[in-house]
Structure formats: structure tokens, C-alpha cells
Amino acid sequence: MISIIIPVYNAEKYLHRCVGSVLNSACGDVEVILVNDGSTDSSPDICEEYSRKDGRIKVIHQKNQGVSTARNTGLDHCRGQWVVFVDSDDFIFKDFFSLIVRKEYREADLLMFDFVKSTKEERRVHADLSACTLIFQGNEIQQLIKRTLVPQPLDAKGNLDFRSPWAKAYKKSILDRYSIRFSSELAVGEDLLFNMEYQLRARSCIYVSVPVYFYDIHIGSATHGFMSGLQQNHAILQKKLKNLLEQCGMFPILENAYYSYCLENMTYVLIWEVFSPLSPRPYRTNCQMCVRMLKNTIYQRAMKYNWKNGILPRKILVFFFRLRCFRITSLICRASYMRLKGNDF
């Protein structure tokens, strides 16, 4: 059985398309778990309507607790051998599930596929089922873990998102054996932590460069702007991630990649929270936040790796930030913000 977990929150505009694509892809034994996370629109009614029409669909209603808790609720109630996550404002390719149940993939612990960004101009992508297939076993899994921290494509023509839970299939037995769940403490980065923990427990993985998931870009789902609380969120994330790597004996091997990821997080906080043009805080308060960040022991260690990792603009930003040149840091962050916003939309 394949269990498809769909967290739902105020998704009335996209829910029919999402669930319809899942049912269109369904083959063999499947269950669809719709977790209504306290929606205030017509989403609960849409979920119940699907449940009445199709016995494979189960609806769970809960108070609004966030996407991580909603996914965890689905994990606690699902019964499938494979677990697939789909966001309610996205949709999937019709052959997704038929790929998962192929005999040659049966013994793998993790399946990973490509995604595409869906736009109004391009809604259909025809998958090439003879695409590149890569198998990772034993210590080769370390390559995936490193790429989750510092993303690098496995296939030049592929489009794999290492950090997200979608376009992947997980073994329910591994999730339960190691109590792997999404961290409800985190608003950002919980997906990466979940995937890292799973990959550290997996013995084998198969990557197939077939697009199976349609990530729909629209204004309502955009996460980039002023993001309050990032500094605290990422401090928690980095500690959790470091503890996880140390517990599994992987930190010495992945130390450079880990600190490169920490530098990525630092610049993310600076651009999207501290010096975001949309921040309501005065410049003086932003500088005080920078001082607190500079006292973070993980950031202090990470900045020693600055010239070894990342692209030049990030190296320059970190360089001025480390020197406490906050005015220059602010200008670089604002320029980066405008460039990244342009790329997003």
C-alpha cells in the first residue's frame, strides 16, 4: 500500500486539482489521508465530500497547529508500506505511483524523483520513463546527505529538491522504527531536518530523474518577504542538526558541509528578517540582532569556513558582517533581497 498524506489549510482554490491528480495517479492499493489543519474556508467540506465518494480517502480534522504537526498526524494514522507527501496547492504526475511500485525499486529504503515548477503557461510535462536512474547503497548515502546540506544536482538534466519531502517515497517501517517525524518547533527547515534524519537511517536509495511532482508557484504560497522569528528558528535548527549528525557519528565527515549550511542560514536570516526592506524594526534594533548573531558559537565557528564555501556574493556579505560593518551588510542584503524577489516572481 502507498499512503498519501496531504496537509490541508485554507486550500479551497487548489484542493480539487490536488486530490484529483492523486486519484488519477492511484494504482493498486492506496490510501489518501487528508489532514484538515483548522481551515476556515470550505476546505473541510471539500475533504468530507471526497471521503464520501471514495473509500480510499480518510479525513482527519484538527486545530490549526502547522504543516509539521499535520504531516505527523498523517504519519501516525497511515498504514502503507510507502509514504508520500503532497502539498494541497500542488499536484502530481499521473504515473508517479506506478513508478513507486515497480519491482526493481521494492528493496530500496528511499525513492527520489524530479519536480517541475508549474506556471499558467506550462501545466503539462511529459515524463521520460527511460530517464537516468542512480542507486546509492551503504556509505554512498553520504553523498545524498552532503547534497542535502550543500545542494548539487545528481543529474545535469534533472531537477531534484533534496530538502523537501515531496517527490519522494519513504518506507513507513523506517519512519516508525526510528520515530522520525517533523519538528513542530521549526517554521523553516523542518523538511531538511526530516530528510537528514531519514537518510542517516536509510541503507539504500534510488534516484529517478523523472518529473513526478508539480510545484505550483503563486502569490499565496510565497514564503519570501519579511520573515519574523527566523533568527531564533535557525538557531534551534542548527543545534538540532548538529546533535543529529553527532549522534550518528557523521559530524566529522560532514563538518565542512554543515558549516557551509550554517553560513547559508546566516545570510538567509540577514536578508529575509534582519535587513528585509519590509522589516518594521528600526535600524538600531537590526544592529542589535546582528550583535546577538555574532555571539552565536555556531556562527562564530562557521564564519571561519567562509572563504572555503559558497558563492562570492555570500562570502562578501559574511566578510563585512563579521567585521561589524552593518551599514554595508544592510546594503548588500537589500540588493540581494530585490534580486531574489525578482527571481521568485
Secondary structure, 3 states (H helix, E strand, C coil): CEEEEEEECCCCCCHHHHHHHHHHHCCCCEEEEEEEECCCCCHHHHHHHHHHHCCCEEEEEECCCCHHHHHHHHHHHCCCCEEEECCCCCEECCCHHHHHCCHHHCCCCEEEEEEEEECCCCCCCCCCCCCCEEEEEHHHHHHHHHHHHCCCCCCCCCCCCCCCCECEEEEHHHHHHCCCCCCCCCCCCHHHHHHHHHHHHCCEEEEEEEEEEEEECCHHHCCCCCCCCHHHHHHHHHHHHHHHHHHCCCHHHHHHHHHHHHHHHHHHHHHHHHCCCCCCCCHHHHHHHHHHHHCCHHHHHHHCCHHHCCCHHHHHHHHHHHCCCHHHHHHHHHHHHHHHHHHHC
